Amino acid sequence: MTAPFLSLAQIRNRLILTARAILRDHRPGLDSRCPICRTAGCSVATAAREVLRAAEELQQRSTATERTTPDPDEPQ
């Protein structure tokens, strides 16, 4: 599927899956260096962690704003 046919939730899920795959590929070895980039502070892995952190914050914010029970003071 192409992007115009995806919902925002599907796009978010694909970003999360891609970030997780990147973190698997760029996992540091025993010498704490990325096996692909050959550096200690892999910028690709850092960016993937930021994507996951932003997606988690967005999920927490959206679930925190939803009310599970109706407010008795609010008119129907």
C-alpha positions in Angstrom: 0.0 0.0 0.0 1.1 3.5 -0.6 0.9 6.4 1.8 -2.3 8.1 0.7 -4.3 4.9 1.6 -2.8 4.4 5.0 -4.3 5.8 8.2 -2.3 7.7 10.7 -2.2 4.7 13.0 -0.8 2.5 10.2 1.9 5.1 9.4 2.8 5.3 13.1 3.0 1.5 13.4 5.2 1.3 10.3 7.5 3.9 11.8 7.7 1.9 15.0 8.5 -1.3 13.2 11.2 0.3 11.1 12.8 1.9 14.1 12.8 -1.4 15.9 14.4 -3.1 12.9 17.1 -0.4 12.7 17.9 -0.9 16.4 18.2 -4.6 15.9 20.7 -4.1 13.0 22.6 -1.3 14.8 22.9 -3.1 18.2 26.3 -2.4 19.6 28.7 -5.3 20.0 31.0 -6.2 22.8 33.3 -3.3 22.1 30.2 -1.0 22.3 30.5 0.0 18.6 27.8 -0.4 16.0 28.7 -3.3 13.7 27.4 -1.4 10.6 28.6 2.1 11.2 31.7 1.1 13.2 31.2 4.0 15.6 30.5 4.1 19.3 27.7 6.7 19.1 25.7 5.5 16.2 23.5 8.4 15.0 21.2 6.0 13.1 20.4 4.1 16.3 20.0 7.4 18.2 17.5 8.6 15.6 15.6 5.3 15.8 15.4 5.6 19.6 14.0 9.2 19.3 11.3 7.9 16.9 10.3 5.3 19.4 10.3 7.8 22.3 8.2 10.2 20.3 5.7 7.5 19.3 5.4 6.3 23.0 4.8 9.9 24.2 2.2 10.4 21.6 0.4 7.2 22.6 0.5 8.2 26.3 -0.8 11.6 25.5 -3.7 10.3 23.4 -4.8 7.7 26.0 -4.5 10.2 28.8 -7.0 12.6 27.2 -9.7 9.9 26.6 -12.3 9.7 29.3 -13.6 6.2 30.1 -16.6 7.4 32.1 -18.9 10.2 31.2 -18.6 13.4 33.3 -21.9 13.9 35.3 -21.5 17.7 35.1 -21.3 17.7 31.4 -24.6 18.1 29.5 -25.5 15.2 27.3 
